[in-house]
Amino acid sequence: MIVTIDGGVASGKSAVGKRVADALGLPFIDSGLMYRAITRLGAERGIDPHDSVATTALAHSTVLKIALPVISATPGVREALVAQQRRMGEHGVVMAGRDIGTVVFPNADHKFFLTASLAEKVRRRAAQYERRGEAVDEDAMRKEVELRDRVDSERAVAPLRPADDAVVINTDDLSLEDVVDTIITEIEDTVGGE
């Protein structure tokens, strides 16, 4: 079984994905971690993130065992990592990201797209920073979240958008458990109806 959970920054996809995977007994992969790994490896090796030839070569030569905007928008990097993501899902997976249901697994068994208001995303992002003991500038964070979602939605390669057949869930007024329960119920209802 392949379950995709897409959404913008701070929509809850990673936290939800982990719990859904646990409930279904499937591995969980956060595709964003793969792009961050290539970004970090490139920085460690002194590769300019705007050098698409070098970053693509790095992505093709790196095997990720798991499992940013510039790296994830590079077509060659996406091609290399999408191939790895597909291999990781061959025996079933819950995968979270921004283009998993539209690009990586367009024929997934179950697709979900999580949304949240800007205010809720900023609140969640601020809480993440506070848990790490970092100072929070909510105005700067609001601009960062707006910019990230706009860049992801407008990029030429694999833009952020729900798959046509995805179940869209607004998570603003739902607890983490509520979102997980909604997804599990939808999967059970779909599987039971087949």
C-alpha positions as CSV (number, residue, x, y, z in Angstrom):
1,M,0.0,0.0,0.0
2,I,1.3,3.5,-0.9
3,V,-0.1,6.5,1.0
4,T,0.9,10.0,0.0
5,I,0.6,13.0,2.3
6,D,1.4,16.3,0.7
7,G,1.1,19.9,1.9
8,G,2.9,23.1,2.3
9,V,5.3,24.2,5.0
10,A,4.0,23.6,8.6
11,S,0.8,21.9,7.3
12,G,1.4,18.9,9.6
13,K,2.4,16.3,7.0
14,S,5.5,14.9,8.7
15,A,3.9,14.5,12.1
16,V,0.7,13.0,10.6
17,G,2.7,10.8,8.2
18,K,4.7,9.2,11.0
19,R,1.6,8.3,13.0
20,V,-0.3,7.1,9.9
21,A,2.7,4.9,9.0
22,D,2.8,3.5,12.6
23,A,-0.9,2.7,12.5
24,L,-0.6,0.9,9.2
25,G,2.6,-0.9,9.9
26,L,4.4,0.8,7.0
27,P,7.7,2.6,6.8
28,F,7.5,6.4,6.8
29,I,9.6,8.7,4.6
30,D,9.7,12.4,4.7
31,S,10.9,13.3,1.2
32,G,12.0,16.8,2.4
33,L,14.7,15.2,4.4
34,M,16.2,13.8,1.2
35,Y,16.4,17.3,-0.4
36,R,17.9,18.7,2.9
37,A,20.5,15.9,2.9
38,I,21.6,16.7,-0.7
39,T,21.7,20.4,0.3
40,R,23.9,19.8,3.3
41,L,26.2,17.3,1.5
42,G,26.6,19.9,-1.3
43,A,27.5,22.6,1.2
44,E,30.0,20.3,2.9
45,R,31.6,19.7,-0.5
46,G,31.6,23.3,-1.4
47,I,29.1,22.9,-4.3
48,D,27.2,26.1,-5.3
49,P,23.5,25.2,-4.9
50,H,22.8,27.2,-8.1
51,D,25.1,24.9,-10.1
52,S,22.5,22.5,-11.4
53,V,25.0,20.3,-13.2
54,A,27.0,19.7,-10.0
55,T,24.0,19.3,-7.7
56,T,22.4,16.9,-10.1
57,A,25.6,14.8,-10.3
58,L,25.7,14.8,-6.5
59,A,22.1,13.6,-6.3
60,H,22.7,10.8,-8.8
61,S,25.9,9.7,-7.0
62,T,24.4,9.7,-3.5
63,V,22.4,6.8,-2.2
64,L,20.2,7.9,0.7
65,K,19.3,5.2,3.2
66,I,16.2,6.8,4.7
67,A,15.6,9.3,4.5
68,L,16.2,23.5,-0.3
69,P,14.1,25.5,-2.3
70,V,17.1,25.9,-4.7
71,I,18.1,22.2,-4.6
72,S,14.5,20.9,-4.7
73,A,13.7,23.0,-7.7
74,T,16.7,21.6,-9.7
75,P,15.2,19.2,-12.3
76,G,18.1,16.8,-12.3
77,V,18.1,16.5,-8.5
78,R,14.4,15.9,-8.4
79,E,14.7,13.2,-11.1
80,A,17.5,11.4,-9.1
81,L,15.6,11.6,-5.8
82,V,12.2,10.7,-7.2
83,A,13.8,7.5,-8.6
84,Q,15.1,6.7,-5.1
85,Q,11.7,7.6,-3.5
86,R,9.9,5.2,-5.9
87,R,12.4,2.4,-5.1
88,M,11.8,3.0,-1.3
89,G,8.0,2.6,-1.9
90,E,8.1,-0.6,-3.8
91,H,6.9,-2.7,-0.8
92,G,4.6,-0.1,0.7
93,V,5.2,3.3,2.3
94,V,3.7,6.4,3.8
95,M,5.5,9.3,2.2
96,A,5.1,12.9,3.0
97,G,6.2,15.8,0.8
98,R,5.0,18.4,-1.6
99,D,4.7,16.4,-4.9
100,I,4.4,12.8,-3.7
101,G,0.8,12.3,-4.9
102,T,1.3,14.3,-8.2
103,V,4.8,13.3,-9.3
104,V,6.4,10.5,-7.2
105,F,3.4,8.2,-6.9
106,P,0.7,9.4,-9.2
107,N,-1.0,6.0,-9.0
108,A,-0.8,5.7,-5.2
109,D,-3.5,3.8,-3.4
110,H,-4.4,6.7,-1.1
111,K,-3.6,10.4,-1.5
112,F,-4.0,13.2,1.0
113,F,-3.2,16.9,0.9
114,L,-3.1,18.8,4.1
115,T,-3.8,22.6,4.3
116,A,-3.7,25.1,7.0
117,S,-4.2,28.9,7.3
118,L,-1.2,31.2,7.3
119,A,-1.9,32.0,11.0
120,E,-1.9,28.4,11.9
121,K,1.3,27.6,10.0
122,V,3.0,30.5,11.7
123,R,1.8,29.3,15.1
124,R,3.1,25.8,14.4
125,R,6.4,27.0,13.1
126,A,6.9,29.3,16.1
127,A,6.1,26.3,18.4
128,Q,8.8,24.2,16.6
129,Y,11.4,27.0,17.1
130,E,10.4,27.5,20.8
131,R,10.7,23.8,21.5
132,R,14.3,24.0,20.2
133,G,14.9,27.0,22.4
134,E,15.2,29.4,19.5
135,A,13.9,33.0,19.5
136,V,10.8,33.6,17.4
137,D,10.1,36.7,15.3
138,E,6.5,36.1,14.1
139,D,6.6,38.8,11.4
140,A,9.7,37.3,9.9
141,M,8.3,33.8,10.2
142,R,5.1,34.9,8.5
143,K,7.1,36.2,5.6
144,E,9.2,33.1,5.4
145,V,6.1,30.8,5.4
146,E,4.4,32.9,2.7
147,L,7.5,33.0,0.6
148,R,8.2,29.2,0.9
149,D,4.6,28.3,-0.1
150,R,4.6,30.7,-3.0
151,V,8.0,29.5,-4.3
152,D,6.9,25.8,-3.9
153,S,3.5,26.5,-5.6
154,E,5.0,28.5,-8.5
155,R,8.1,26.5,-9.3
156,A,8.3,25.1,-12.8
157,V,9.2,21.6,-11.7
158,A,6.7,19.6,-9.6
159,P,4.8,22.6,-8.1
160,L,3.0,22.2,-4.8
161,R,-0.6,21.4,-5.5
162,P,-3.1,18.6,-4.5
163,A,-3.4,15.7,-6.8
164,D,-6.8,15.7,-8.6
165,D,-7.8,12.5,-6.7
166,A,-6.3,13.6,-3.3
167,V,-8.5,14.0,-0.2
168,V,-7.9,17.6,1.0
169,I,-7.9,18.1,4.7
170,N,-7.8,21.5,6.3
171,T,-6.0,20.9,9.6
172,D,-6.6,24.3,11.3
173,D,-9.2,23.1,13.8
174,L,-8.1,19.5,14.1
175,S,-5.7,17.9,16.5
176,L,-2.9,15.7,15.2
177,E,-4.9,12.7,16.4
178,D,-8.0,14.0,14.6
179,V,-6.1,14.3,11.3
180,V,-4.6,10.8,11.7
181,D,-8.0,9.3,12.5
182,T,-9.5,11.0,9.5
183,I,-6.8,9.5,7.2
184,I,-7.0,6.1,8.7
185,T,-10.8,6.1,8.5
186,E,-10.7,7.2,4.8
187,I,-8.2,4.4,4.0
188,E,-10.3,1.8,5.9
189,D,-13.5,3.0,4.1
190,T,-11.8,2.8,0.7
191,V,-10.2,-0.6,1.3
192,G,-13.5,-1.9,2.7
193,G,-15.4,-0.7,-0.3
194,E,-13.1,-2.4,-2.8
